[in-house]
Amino acid sequence: MRLVLQKKIPHRPVLFDFIIGTEKKKMLVGKDYRDDTEFNRLLTAIKAFDSAGYDFTPLIVRGMEFPRHTQAMGEAKTKSLNSEAIITDWDSFNDYQWPDVKNADFSILTKAGKYLPGKSKFMPYSYDGILENIIGIIGFNNLCYMIYDDPELMGKICFAVGKRIEEYFTECLKYDEVGAIICNDDWGFNSQTMISPDLLRKHVFPWYKKIVEKAHDAGKYALLHSCGYYYDIIDDIIDDMKFDGRQSYEDKIVPVEKAYSELYPRLAVIGGIDMNFLVRSSPQEVTRRCQEMLIKAKDQGGYALGSGNSIPDFVPDENYLALLKVGMEE
């Protein structure tokens, strides 16, 4: 994984996925599956990612969640980007209970790190990213109004969120068990960014620039996991924030084969086998596409095989196993 993020040719195929569903973890670890405590949940993740052939384990250090309104979802399969809003004006901003990095127990990185196999490392991510948390506590519609109606309040909220996400990753990077960080923050829809590129450059990107710089200063790597359209901000991702790699690709936006041709060697391209393709295709089709993608990157490097986003439980087992099998082939 280190060689991939260095945009070099790895010695063998390298696998990357961001999140693996509960049932998939049970399939990978069998009777060793446990989720009764946060520590055992992490040990299960270590075993699952190792069993599947990944060189790392992703994790969240709990305790830095931004409070939001919670609503019973019932049988709903999705939710509105407005449903959790809690800050609507200066009074609610002043009353908001901001998370404190001191409430997060980062020692779990050392305790669980003893169970990492071989040279495997942790890749921490945050409970949503900067823009995602801003949208979560304001609401997307409210954010769009606030940009024009009260830009000062919006700026204060963005600063408060960004500062805490930076503090979170700063703590994670202090641990030897951490090899890289995953900055997970969705910035786009299918056809444009969530808010204007200029607003992202003003309120969001400066924080990630600091975070990536701290990762590099610590001799570690920073991977961006961000869904959506990215053409208007790709130079910011590469040249300003200086991310080592990027993950999350969709065929209806930019197929990973095209993304790799356009982005490498400026950026490592991670994953990209479209989730819709993974769900609807046959195992043979998954095998063929994965093999062709590895052949495409074989003599250049800077690519890790994996899904376009993650492996939820609705991905057929046989298709996920087909992807893993190709990744384990020498």
Rosetta silent file (secondary structure, phi, psi, omega in degrees, C-alpha in Angstrom):
SEQUENCE: MRLVLQKKIPHRPVLFDFIIGTEKKKMLVGKDYRDDTEFNRLLTAIKAFDSAGYDFTPLIVRGMEFPRHTQAMGEAKTKSLNSEAIITDWDSFNDYQWPDVKNADFSILTKAGKYLPGKSKFMPYSYDGILENIIGIIGFNNLCYMIYDDPELMGKICFAVGKRIEEYFTECLKYDEVGAIICNDDWGFNSQTMISPDLLRKHVFPWYKKIVEKAHDAGKYALLHSCGYYYDIIDDIIDDMKFDGRQSYEDKIVPVEKAYSELYPRLAVIGGIDMNFLVRSSPQEVTRRCQEMLIKAKDQGGYALGSGNSIPDFVPDENYLALLKVGMEE
SCORE:     score description
SCORE:     0.000 S_00000001
   1 L     0.000  -37.158  178.451    0.000    0.000    0.000 S_00000001
   2 H   -61.302  -44.053  179.409    2.895    2.329    0.759 S_00000001
   3 H   -63.760  -38.310  178.019    4.335    1.813   -2.724 S_00000001
   4 H   -61.080  -47.237 -178.198    0.934    2.492   -4.288 S_00000001
   5 H   -70.597  -19.647  172.067    0.593    5.794   -2.404 S_00000001
   6 L   -82.840   -0.348 -179.701    4.136    6.649   -3.479 S_00000001
   7 L    63.574   36.533  178.133    2.829    6.163   -7.029 S_00000001
   8 L  -110.804  176.827  179.622    5.296    3.359   -7.621 S_00000001
   9 L   -88.063  118.160  178.633    4.908   -0.190   -8.904 S_00000001
  10 L   -73.865  163.069 -178.260    4.080   -2.597   -6.048 S_00000001
  11 L   -73.932  -16.506 -178.521    5.625   -6.060   -5.874 S_00000001
  12 L  -156.054  168.636  174.688    2.187   -7.664   -6.190 S_00000001
  13 L   -58.033  142.420 -178.605   -1.436   -6.576   -6.657 S_00000001
  14 L  -118.807  135.511 -178.761   -2.635   -4.386   -3.773 S_00000001
  15 E  -102.519  144.482  172.223   -6.196   -4.332   -2.457 S_00000001
  16 L  -145.774  128.879  165.794   -8.077   -1.368   -0.990 S_00000001
  17 L  -141.153  147.405 -173.113  -11.600   -0.978    0.300 S_00000001
  18 L   -79.854  -53.882 -177.812  -12.858    1.679    2.681 S_00000001
  19 L  -134.708  139.227  175.872  -15.638   -0.118    4.594 S_00000001
  20 E  -115.909  132.967 -177.676  -16.722   -3.759    4.635 S_00000001
  21 L   -64.439  160.985 -177.176  -20.272   -4.660    5.677 S_00000001
  22 H   -57.162  -48.744 -177.967  -21.088   -6.660    8.806 S_00000001
  23 H   -66.607  -32.086  176.919  -22.122   -9.832    6.985 S_00000001
  24 H   -67.215  -39.532  177.173  -19.016   -9.663    4.821 S_00000001
  25 H   -63.931  -40.549  177.526  -16.836   -9.482    7.940 S_00000001
  26 H   -60.845  -38.984  177.725  -18.659  -12.494    9.355 S_00000001
  27 H   -63.542  -36.871 -175.117  -17.916  -14.354    6.126 S_00000001
  28 H   -79.887  -31.510 -175.152  -14.238  -13.448    6.369 S_00000001
  29 H  -111.673  -13.346  177.918  -13.619  -14.249   10.053 S_00000001
  30 H    60.038 -127.388 -175.297  -16.272  -16.882   10.832 S_00000001
  31 H   -68.268  -12.450  179.181  -16.462  -17.830   14.515 S_00000001
  32 H   -80.993   -2.611 -178.285  -13.925  -15.135   15.433 S_00000001
  33 L   -68.172  127.443  176.498  -16.474  -12.393   14.731 S_00000001
  34 L  -145.983  138.876  177.681  -17.163  -10.222   17.804 S_00000001
  35 L  -141.195   25.494 -176.575  -18.705   -6.776   18.160 S_00000001
  36 L   -74.939  -22.299  174.549  -19.650   -6.663   21.843 S_00000001
  37 L  -135.610  163.597  178.597  -17.121   -3.896   22.609 S_00000001
  38 H   -61.528  -39.050  179.721  -15.376   -1.231   20.556 S_00000001
  39 H   -64.569  -46.120  179.759  -12.059   -3.024   21.105 S_00000001
  40 H   -67.822  -32.084  176.241  -13.397   -6.398   19.953 S_00000001
  41 H   -62.666  -39.550  179.084  -15.079   -4.726   16.992 S_00000001
  42 H   -70.702  -40.197  176.858  -11.680   -3.381   15.958 S_00000001
  43 H   -61.303  -38.139  176.264   -9.982   -6.765   16.446 S_00000001
  44 H   -62.326  -42.600  178.441  -12.662   -8.271   14.191 S_00000001
  45 H   -62.076  -41.897  178.044  -11.916   -5.614   11.558 S_00000001
  46 H   -58.378  -47.397 -179.370   -8.193   -6.403   11.755 S_00000001
  47 H   -64.698  -40.437 -178.275   -8.895  -10.110   11.200 S_00000001
  48 H   -66.085  -48.182 -178.231  -11.364   -9.436    8.386 S_00000001
  49 H   -67.096  -35.200  177.140   -9.113   -7.089    6.427 S_00000001
  50 H   -68.773  -43.343  179.902   -6.131   -9.396    6.896 S_00000001
  51 H   -60.879  -35.741 -178.476   -8.141  -12.449    5.855 S_00000001
  52 H   -78.649  -15.475  177.121   -9.293  -10.655    2.705 S_00000001
  53 L   104.941   10.558  178.024   -5.725   -9.716    1.756 S_00000001
  54 L   -79.774  155.166 -179.259   -5.599   -6.004    2.560 S_00000001
  55 L   -94.319    9.014 -172.088   -2.391   -4.430    3.906 S_00000001
  56 E  -154.804  169.464  170.680   -4.164   -2.186    6.410 S_00000001
  57 E  -130.104  123.208  174.975   -7.174   -1.811    8.685 S_00000001
  58 E   -80.445  151.245  178.008   -9.338    1.334    8.567 S_00000001
  59 E  -159.228  158.032  169.390  -10.828    2.577   11.830 S_00000001
  60 L  -109.965  133.670  168.581  -12.550    5.469   13.595 S_00000001
  61 L   -87.703  115.279 -174.232  -11.379    6.565   17.026 S_00000001
  62 L   -73.047  156.950  175.778  -14.695    7.243   18.756 S_00000001
  63 L   116.533   -5.178 -178.855  -15.502   10.290   20.850 S_00000001
  64 L  -115.750   27.941 -178.698  -15.282   13.068   18.246 S_00000001
  65 L   -77.277  141.571  177.713  -18.781   12.811   16.794 S_00000001
  66 L   -87.865  118.950 -178.162  -20.634   16.059   16.066 S_00000001
  67 L   -57.785  139.009  176.229  -24.100   15.980   17.740 S_00000001
  68 L  -138.308  164.675  171.436  -27.051   16.058   15.346 S_00000001
  69 L   -66.997  134.788  176.225  -30.791   15.639   15.598 S_00000001
  70 L  -109.852  136.032  179.722  -31.637   11.968   15.453 S_00000001
  71 L  -128.358  141.260  177.743  -34.867   10.753   13.910 S_00000001
  72 L   -63.450  125.494 -176.680  -36.299    7.270   13.797 S_00000001
  73 L   -88.870  -18.180 -178.515  -35.739    6.000   10.270 S_00000001
  74 L    59.334 -128.415 -179.947  -38.142    3.064   10.448 S_00000001
  75 L   -96.886    9.900 -177.728  -37.919    1.112    7.208 S_00000001
  76 L   -62.700  142.171  179.996  -36.506    4.038    5.248 S_00000001
  77 L   -98.862   -6.404  179.969  -33.593    3.216    2.954 S_00000001
  78 L  -151.932  175.989  179.409  -32.287    6.766    2.743 S_00000001
  79 L  -146.022  159.824  179.363  -32.546   10.108    4.537 S_00000001
  80 L   -76.963  147.422  174.027  -32.652   13.796    3.699 S_00000001
  81 L   -73.588    3.419  177.161  -29.515   15.935    3.926 S_00000001
  82 L  -109.239   -8.377 -166.612  -31.678   18.277    5.993 S_00000001
  83 L   -70.844  -21.818 -174.260  -32.994   15.786    8.548 S_00000001
  84 L  -105.530    5.863 -174.107  -30.269   16.139   11.182 S_00000001
  85 L   -56.562  137.090 -178.379  -29.878   19.931   11.208 S_00000001
  86 L  -133.740  -23.573  176.377  -29.348   21.420   14.653 S_00000001
  87 L  -105.512  118.692 -178.900  -27.694   24.833   14.068 S_00000001
  88 L  -123.373  -15.776 -177.956  -29.997   27.345   12.366 S_00000001
  89 L  -158.395 -175.197 -176.633  -28.945   30.714   13.827 S_00000001
  90 H   -65.763  -35.887 -179.947  -26.486   32.400   16.203 S_00000001
  91 H   -64.083  -46.731  179.362  -28.361   31.248   19.321 S_00000001
  92 H   -69.247  -28.958  174.396  -28.269   27.580   18.327 S_00000001
  93 H   -65.060  -45.720 -178.533  -24.625   28.023   17.302 S_00000001
  94 H   -68.900  -26.513 -179.410  -23.735   29.391   20.735 S_00000001
  95 H   -88.459  -10.317 -172.985  -25.686   26.599   22.455 S_00000001
  96 L   -66.116  137.895  179.351  -24.190   23.788   20.386 S_00000001
  97 L   -91.519   93.260 -176.110  -22.175   21.165   22.278 S_00000001
  98 L   -71.674  141.978  177.159  -19.005   20.897   20.206 S_00000001
  99 L   -68.089  153.434 -178.722  -17.004   17.650   20.450 S_00000001
 100 L  -121.866  128.225 -177.739  -13.677   17.746   22.280 S_00000001
 101 H   -58.954  -23.984  179.760  -10.655   15.776   21.085 S_00000001
 102 H   -67.438  -17.959 -179.582   -9.880   15.045   24.750 S_00000001
 103 H   -86.329   -4.146  179.232  -12.958   12.807   24.856 S_00000001
 104 L   -96.186  133.103 -177.674  -11.542   10.455   22.227 S_00000001
 105 L   -95.189   90.730 -177.912   -9.443    7.535   23.467 S_00000001
 106 L   -75.062  -10.122 -179.833   -6.582    7.333   20.991 S_00000001
 107 L   -64.756  -16.301  177.205   -4.804    4.733   23.126 S_00000001
 108 H   -61.389  -25.035  177.983   -6.893    2.109   21.312 S_00000001
 109 H   -64.786  -39.571  178.079   -4.432    2.530   18.432 S_00000001
 110 H   -75.133  -44.475 -177.066   -1.623    1.202   20.603 S_00000001
 111 H   -64.036  -47.650 -179.104   -3.679   -1.477   22.345 S_00000001
 112 H   -78.947  -23.364 -179.458   -5.204   -2.890   19.173 S_00000001
 113 H   -60.923  -23.324  178.062   -2.051   -2.250   17.167 S_00000001
 114 L   -64.940  -17.511 -177.907   -0.442   -5.224   18.916 S_00000001
 115 L   -99.974    0.534  177.375   -2.786   -7.421   16.887 S_00000001
 116 L   -68.530  132.310 -178.751   -1.880   -5.995   13.485 S_00000001
 117 L   -81.177  141.755  173.427   -0.291   -8.737   11.361 S_00000001
 118 L    53.462 -128.555 -179.848    3.155   -8.308    9.847 S_00000001
 119 L   -97.219   13.292  179.353    3.802   -4.827    8.511 S_00000001
 120 L   -61.690  149.849 -179.702    0.118   -3.926    8.346 S_00000001
 121 E  -131.350  164.345  171.191   -0.876   -0.490    9.656 S_00000001
 122 E   -82.187  149.004  170.245   -4.006    1.351   10.690 S_00000001
 123 E  -126.924   89.762 -177.811   -5.569    3.931    8.363 S_00000001
 124 E   -68.865  148.329  170.341   -7.826    6.099   10.583 S_00000001
 125 E  -132.991  169.214 -175.967  -10.727    8.084    9.206 S_00000001
 126 L  -101.881  162.522  175.953  -13.123   10.500   10.889 S_00000001
 127 L   -76.048   89.567 -170.629  -16.819   10.243   11.647 S_00000001
 128 L    68.756  157.748 -179.093  -17.732   12.120    8.457 S_00000001
 129 L   -94.687 -169.569 -174.694  -15.520   14.801    6.981 S_00000001
 130 H   -63.722  -56.044 -178.770  -15.514   18.568    7.292 S_00000001
 131 H   -64.706  -39.050 -179.987  -18.140   19.381    4.642 S_00000001
 132 H   -61.333  -41.337  178.928  -20.238   16.345    5.605 S_00000001
 133 H   -71.537  -35.482  175.767  -20.359   17.459    9.238 S_00000001
 134 H   -60.172  -48.511  179.068  -21.117   21.051    8.235 S_00000001
 135 H   -64.031  -38.588 -177.973  -24.049   19.814    6.140 S_00000001
 136 H   -62.551  -42.276 -174.928  -25.087   17.427    8.901 S_00000001
 137 H   -90.534  -15.021  176.365  -25.396   20.056   11.627 S_00000001
 138 H  -102.555  -37.275 -169.412  -26.771   22.847    9.394 S_00000001
 139 L    93.902  139.827 -173.915  -28.743   20.922    6.782 S_00000001
 140 H   -66.343  -46.168  178.980  -28.015   21.229    3.076 S_00000001
 141 H   -61.099  -44.245  178.995  -30.900   23.552    2.215 S_00000001
 142 H   -61.882  -37.412  177.772  -30.126   25.722    5.248 S_00000001
 143 H   -62.330  -43.110 -179.797  -26.470   25.836    4.228 S_00000001
 144 H   -61.360  -38.430  175.805  -27.382   27.080    0.759 S_00000001
 145 H   -71.026  -42.047 -175.708  -29.409   29.928    2.304 S_00000001
 146 H   -63.835  -31.134  177.907  -26.788   30.667    4.959 S_00000001
 147 H   -53.503  -36.870 -177.050  -24.088   31.138    2.320 S_00000001
 148 H  -101.727  -35.660 -174.489  -25.942   34.295    1.236 S_00000001
 149 H   -81.243  -33.558 -178.324  -28.028   35.267    4.276 S_00000001
 150 L  -149.958   69.620 -177.737  -25.373   34.947    6.974 S_00000001
 151 H   -61.844  -26.758  178.586  -21.910   34.214    5.566 S_00000001
 152 H   -66.824  -43.723  177.834  -20.299   35.175    8.879 S_00000001
 153 H   -64.202  -43.325  177.790  -22.194   32.461   10.743 S_00000001
 154 H   -57.656  -44.751  179.500  -21.401   29.946    8.029 S_00000001
 155 H   -60.710  -39.443  179.109  -17.726   30.836    8.299 S_00000001
 156 H   -64.674  -41.970  179.747  -17.773   30.370   12.083 S_00000001
 157 H   -65.542  -45.536  179.523  -19.376   26.948   11.746 S_00000001
 158 H   -59.848  -41.866  179.241  -16.905   25.859    9.071 S_00000001
 159 H   -63.483  -44.201 -177.070  -13.993   27.007   11.244 S_00000001
 160 H   -64.249  -38.924  178.577  -15.332   25.181   14.298 S_00000001
 161 H   -72.310  -49.246 -177.581  -15.751   21.921   12.374 S_00000001
 162 H   -58.628  -42.932  179.988  -12.481   22.158   10.448 S_00000001
 163 H   -59.034  -40.864 -177.656  -10.452   22.903   13.571 S_00000001
 164 H   -75.439  -36.236  175.473  -11.752   19.791   15.312 S_00000001
 165 H   -65.432  -38.771  176.276  -11.231   17.472   12.358 S_00000001
 166 H   -62.914  -43.236  179.094   -7.659   18.763   12.136 S_00000001
 167 H   -61.054  -39.568  179.684   -7.167   18.094   15.856 S_00000001
 168 H   -60.856  -51.548 -177.878   -8.500   14.556   15.404 S_00000001
 169 H   -69.655  -31.797  176.420   -6.092   13.632   12.616 S_00000001
 170 H   -58.761  -42.625  177.971   -3.201   15.368   14.378 S_00000001
 171 H   -66.777  -43.867 -179.825   -3.670   12.995   17.308 S_00000001
 172 H   -57.735  -39.577 -174.527   -3.997    9.939   15.048 S_00000001
 173 L   -71.229  -10.119  179.870   -0.731   10.757   13.303 S_00000001
 174 L   -76.221  -12.897 -171.491    1.221   10.616   16.555 S_00000001
 175 L   -98.393  133.124 -179.902    0.943    6.825   16.688 S_00000001
 176 L   -64.312  -24.373 -178.352    3.462    4.478   15.067 S_00000001
 177 L   -72.215  -10.538  179.891    0.649    2.022   14.369 S_00000001
 178 E   -95.306  123.742  178.921   -0.794    4.500   11.848 S_00000001
 179 L  -101.255  -24.652 -179.721    0.666    4.308    8.350 S_00000001
 180 E  -161.953  165.558  175.114   -1.724    6.663    6.580 S_00000001
 181 E  -119.713  152.743  175.568   -4.959    8.553    7.135 S_00000001
 182 E  -112.167  111.301  175.420   -8.169    8.521    5.117 S_00000001
 183 E   -87.788  102.995 -173.338   -9.760   11.956    4.792 S_00000001
 184 E  -102.696  110.035 -175.067  -13.346   10.971    4.043 S_00000001
 185 L  -157.773  110.860 -178.793  -15.472   13.878    2.866 S_00000001
 186 L   -75.917  127.561 -175.028  -17.962   13.853   -0.024 S_00000001
 187 L  -115.025   -5.848 -174.241  -17.610   17.036   -2.110 S_00000001
 188 E  -145.441  161.279  166.286  -19.777   16.441   -5.147 S_00000001
 189 L   -90.421 -162.803  178.314  -22.955   15.239   -6.806 S_00000001
 190 L   -70.868  -27.854 -170.054  -22.850   13.419  -10.131 S_00000001
 191 L  -124.250   -4.301 -179.750  -22.405   16.598  -12.158 S_00000001
 192 L  -165.516  171.767  177.434  -20.971   19.309   -9.892 S_00000001
 193 E   -76.676  159.310 -176.282  -19.553   20.022   -6.461 S_00000001
 194 L   -63.016  -44.915  170.110  -21.896   20.261   -3.448 S_00000001
 195 L  -125.565  172.228 -172.714  -21.071   23.935   -2.977 S_00000001
 196 L   -62.644  147.997  176.267  -19.030   26.133   -5.305 S_00000001
 197 H   -53.423  -36.646 -179.981  -15.320   25.351   -5.715 S_00000001
 198 H   -64.291  -38.593  177.702  -14.509   28.849   -4.428 S_00000001
 199 H   -69.952  -36.233  174.889  -16.403   28.197   -1.185 S_00000001
 200 H   -62.422  -41.558  179.680  -14.657   24.848   -0.805 S_00000001
 201 H   -66.441  -28.046 -178.065  -11.329   26.615   -1.274 S_00000001
 202 H   -84.689  -41.766 -168.473  -12.240   29.166    1.363 S_00000001
 203 H  -109.944  -19.598 -172.928  -13.849   27.029    4.062 S_00000001
 204 L  -117.636  -52.337 -172.885  -12.843   23.371    3.581 S_00000001
 205 H   -60.666  -37.332 -179.864   -9.657   22.849    1.610 S_00000001
 206 H   -57.640  -34.199  178.370   -7.306   24.899    3.864 S_00000001
 207 H   -67.519  -43.002  179.318   -7.957   22.475    6.718 S_00000001
 208 H   -69.137  -31.182  175.085   -7.148   19.443    4.598 S_00000001
 209 H   -60.324  -42.595  177.710   -4.011   21.140    3.334 S_00000001
 210 H   -65.519  -42.307 -178.258   -2.863   21.397    6.952 S_00000001
 211 H   -64.184  -46.440  179.491   -3.858   17.811    7.685 S_00000001
 212 H   -63.136  -40.811  178.538   -2.024   16.393    4.654 S_00000001
 213 H   -60.739  -40.716  178.765    1.055   18.470    5.481 S_00000001
 214 H   -66.643  -36.732  176.615    1.065   17.046    9.009 S_00000001
 215 H   -62.542  -46.630 -179.776    0.797   13.524    7.614 S_00000001
 216 H   -65.903  -38.245  177.242    3.752   14.099    5.335 S_00000001
 217 H   -62.041  -29.547  179.093    5.767   15.718    8.123 S_00000001
 218 L   -86.947    4.483 -178.629    5.191   12.533   10.138 S_00000001
 219 L    73.879   26.845 -177.758    6.453   10.409    7.233 S_00000001
 220 L  -123.494 -178.519 -170.923    2.962    9.106    6.511 S_00000001
 221 E  -119.985  156.663 -179.719    0.411    9.302    3.715 S_00000001
 222 E  -128.116  119.313  179.046   -2.958   10.950    3.188 S_00000001
 223 E  -107.546  134.253  176.326   -5.659    9.353    1.062 S_00000001
 224 E   -96.442  122.132  169.245   -8.782   11.243    0.016 S_00000001
 225 E  -106.672  108.641 -175.799  -12.062    9.316   -0.033 S_00000001
 226 L  -147.238  122.856 -179.541  -14.530   11.657   -1.706 S_00000001
 227 L   -84.762  154.263  170.519  -17.596   10.860   -3.763 S_00000001
 228 L   104.378 -179.754 -179.940  -18.871   12.855   -6.687 S_00000001
 229 L   -61.824  135.688 -174.682  -17.775   15.067   -9.555 S_00000001
 230 L  -134.133   -0.485 -173.599  -14.218   16.319   -9.149 S_00000001
 231 L   -57.767  -37.227 -177.050  -12.958   17.894  -12.377 S_00000001
 232 L   -74.388  -11.865 -176.043  -13.299   21.478  -11.101 S_00000001
 233 L  -126.512    6.539 -174.816  -11.271   20.753   -7.972 S_00000001
 234 H   -64.933  -34.689  177.105   -8.793   18.066   -9.021 S_00000001
 235 H   -66.471  -33.198  175.065   -5.900   20.530   -9.226 S_00000001
 236 H   -64.210  -42.737 -178.953   -6.690   21.608   -5.672 S_00000001
 237 H   -61.575  -42.219 -174.080   -6.607   17.971   -4.561 S_00000001
 238 H   -88.290  -51.684 -169.067   -3.255   17.298   -6.204 S_00000001
 239 H   -89.964  -30.319 -178.489   -1.326   20.578   -6.292 S_00000001
 240 H   -96.394  -59.425  179.785   -2.658   22.510   -3.299 S_00000001
 241 L   -75.157  -26.788  174.270   -3.748   19.949   -0.690 S_00000001
 242 L    65.422   41.815  173.776   -1.220   17.439   -2.058 S_00000001
 243 L   -63.350  147.116  179.548   -3.132   14.233   -1.358 S_00000001
 244 L   -80.767  -32.859 -179.097   -1.192   11.075   -2.204 S_00000001
 245 E  -152.456  165.785  179.238   -4.172    9.178   -3.572 S_00000001
 246 E  -136.148  139.198  175.990   -7.883    9.428   -4.197 S_00000001
 247 E  -128.306  155.171 -179.258  -10.679    6.869   -3.860 S_00000001
 248 L   101.943  101.525  179.520  -14.346    6.779   -4.888 S_00000001
 249 L  -135.392  140.936  177.781  -15.152    6.495   -8.572 S_00000001
 250 L  -127.191  138.516 -179.372  -18.463    5.880  -10.323 S_00000001
 251 L   -57.769  -35.244 -177.128  -18.925    4.829  -13.935 S_00000001
 252 L   -75.925  -10.667  174.963  -21.642    7.447  -14.452 S_00000001
 253 L  -104.265  -68.451  175.241  -19.207   10.200  -13.393 S_00000001
 254 L  -145.996  110.724  175.804  -15.733    8.976  -14.411 S_00000001
 255 L   -57.885  145.773 -174.106  -14.971    5.253  -14.917 S_00000001
 256 H   -61.870  -32.041  178.389  -11.811    4.299  -13.067 S_00000001
 257 H   -61.250  -42.326  177.805  -10.047    3.276  -16.268 S_00000001
 258 H   -69.429  -41.373  179.607  -10.481    6.820  -17.612 S_00000001
 259 H   -60.812  -41.761 -179.198   -9.601    8.353  -14.230 S_00000001
 260 H   -63.437  -42.670  179.349   -6.360    6.386  -14.087 S_00000001
 261 H   -63.494  -33.033 -176.873   -5.345    7.548  -17.567 S_00000001
 262 H   -85.853  -32.771 -170.336   -6.065   11.151  -16.609 S_00000001
 263 H   -99.863  -34.526 -179.894   -4.717   11.277  -13.051 S_00000001
 264 L   -78.279  136.101   12.982   -1.691    8.992  -12.905 S_00000001
 265 L   -99.122   14.217  179.166    1.159    9.751  -12.180 S_00000001
 266 L   -68.955  -25.517 -173.070    0.036   12.959  -10.476 S_00000001
 267 L  -150.133  138.743  171.886   -2.113   10.977   -8.064 S_00000001
 268 E   -70.801  136.547 -179.807   -2.474    7.361   -6.966 S_00000001
 269 E  -104.680  124.473 -170.884   -5.834    5.976   -8.084 S_00000001
 270 E  -117.563  130.372  177.037   -7.472    3.729   -5.514 S_00000001
 271 L    69.265 -137.613  171.961  -10.272    1.221   -6.058 S_00000001
 272 L   105.676   -8.220  176.810  -12.818    2.272   -8.642 S_00000001
 273 E   -71.939  106.315 -168.716  -14.617   -0.935   -9.638 S_00000001
 274 L   -48.963  135.426 -176.758  -18.062    0.654   -9.767 S_00000001
 275 H   -65.661  -39.114  176.766  -20.472   -0.496   -7.057 S_00000001
 276 H   -60.934  -40.585  176.124  -23.427   -0.734   -9.408 S_00000001
 277 H   -63.318  -43.381 -179.938  -21.247   -2.924  -11.633 S_00000001
 278 H   -61.786  -35.478 -177.153  -20.209   -5.044   -8.639 S_00000001
 279 H   -78.048  -41.823 -169.356  -23.824   -5.604   -7.656 S_00000001
 280 H   -95.101  -13.925 -175.132  -25.353   -6.286  -11.076 S_00000001
 281 L   -89.124  169.063  174.896  -22.579   -8.131  -12.924 S_00000001
 282 L   -84.350  159.490  175.719  -21.634  -11.798  -12.946 S_00000001
 283 H   -56.213  -34.587  179.703  -18.522  -13.005  -11.104 S_00000001
 284 H   -66.053  -39.468  178.044  -16.925  -13.638  -14.487 S_00000001
 285 H   -68.057  -38.394  176.627  -17.512  -10.038  -15.547 S_00000001
 286 H   -62.798  -46.659  179.193  -16.091   -8.776  -12.257 S_00000001
 287 H   -57.104  -47.175 -177.117  -13.019  -10.974  -12.712 S_00000001
 288 H   -62.537  -45.957 -177.844  -12.470   -9.758  -16.257 S_00000001
 289 H   -66.557  -40.910  178.827  -12.754   -6.051  -15.407 S_00000001
 290 H   -63.156  -43.688  178.730  -10.483   -6.357  -12.364 S_00000001
 291 H   -61.761  -43.061 -179.433   -7.876   -8.241  -14.369 S_00000001
 292 H   -65.532  -35.454  178.784   -7.968   -5.652  -17.157 S_00000001
 293 H   -69.102  -39.172  177.832   -7.574   -2.802  -14.666 S_00000001
 294 H   -67.366  -37.092  176.517   -4.557   -4.455  -13.065 S_00000001
 295 H   -63.652  -40.845 -179.863   -3.011   -5.047  -16.489 S_00000001
 296 H   -59.368  -37.631 -175.469   -3.567   -1.381  -17.332 S_00000001
 297 H   -97.284   -4.508 -170.216   -1.656   -0.288  -14.223 S_00000001
 298 H   -56.530  -44.682 -174.975    0.899   -3.117  -14.092 S_00000001
 299 L   -93.234    3.842 -179.204    3.825   -1.320  -15.713 S_00000001
 300 L  -119.763  -38.099  179.148    3.087    2.075  -14.207 S_00000001
 301 L    87.902 -166.529  178.058    1.951    1.508  -10.625 S_00000001
 302 L    66.703   29.747  179.048    0.042    3.849   -8.377 S_00000001
 303 E  -140.344  136.590  171.978   -3.099    1.715   -8.349 S_00000001
 304 E  -120.912  133.762 -176.977   -4.828   -0.448   -5.722 S_00000001
 305 E   -79.313  134.651  176.182   -7.694   -2.735   -6.722 S_00000001
 306 L   178.039 -175.757 -179.447  -11.018   -2.355   -4.954 S_00000001
 307 E   -70.695  166.963  176.472  -14.580   -1.141   -5.170 S_00000001
 308 L   -68.607  -19.502 -178.414  -15.576    2.318   -6.300 S_00000001
 309 L  -144.525  -68.018 -178.065  -16.584    3.116   -2.725 S_00000001
 310 L  -160.031 -176.243 -179.128  -16.941    0.257   -0.228 S_00000001
 311 E  -119.485   81.579  175.142  -18.273   -3.284    0.173 S_00000001
 312 L   -72.517  168.828 -174.612  -21.744   -3.151    1.755 S_00000001
 313 L   -68.376  -17.471  179.950  -23.601   -6.364    2.431 S_00000001
 314 L   -80.681   -4.222  170.023  -25.797   -6.031   -0.666 S_00000001
 315 L   -73.097  125.595 -178.817  -22.777   -6.716   -2.888 S_00000001
 316 L   -56.584  136.406 -179.055  -23.105  -10.432   -3.784 S_00000001
 317 H   -53.691  -43.842 -176.054  -20.562  -12.544   -1.923 S_00000001
 318 H   -64.711  -30.226  178.337  -19.440  -14.281   -5.097 S_00000001
 319 H   -75.105  -40.659  176.436  -18.689  -10.943   -6.775 S_00000001
 320 H   -62.939  -43.760  179.593  -16.701   -9.641   -3.808 S_00000001
 321 H   -65.451  -32.527  176.148  -14.751  -12.887   -3.648 S_00000001
 322 H   -63.426  -42.971  176.636  -14.059  -12.637   -7.383 S_00000001
 323 H   -61.869  -46.524 -179.161  -12.510   -9.199   -6.831 S_00000001
 324 H   -63.247  -39.437 -178.553  -10.410  -10.453   -3.917 S_00000001
 325 H   -62.196  -41.824  178.114   -9.231  -13.481   -5.872 S_00000001
 326 H   -64.015  -40.780  179.989   -7.928  -11.311   -8.698 S_00000001
 327 H   -66.887  -22.521 -179.220   -6.178   -9.091   -6.146 S_00000001
 328 H   -92.256   -5.693  179.847   -4.463  -12.087   -4.565 S_00000001
 329 L   -75.733  134.568  179.076   -3.118  -13.430   -7.837 S_00000001
 330 L   -73.620    0.000    0.000    0.621  -12.913   -8.275 S_00000001
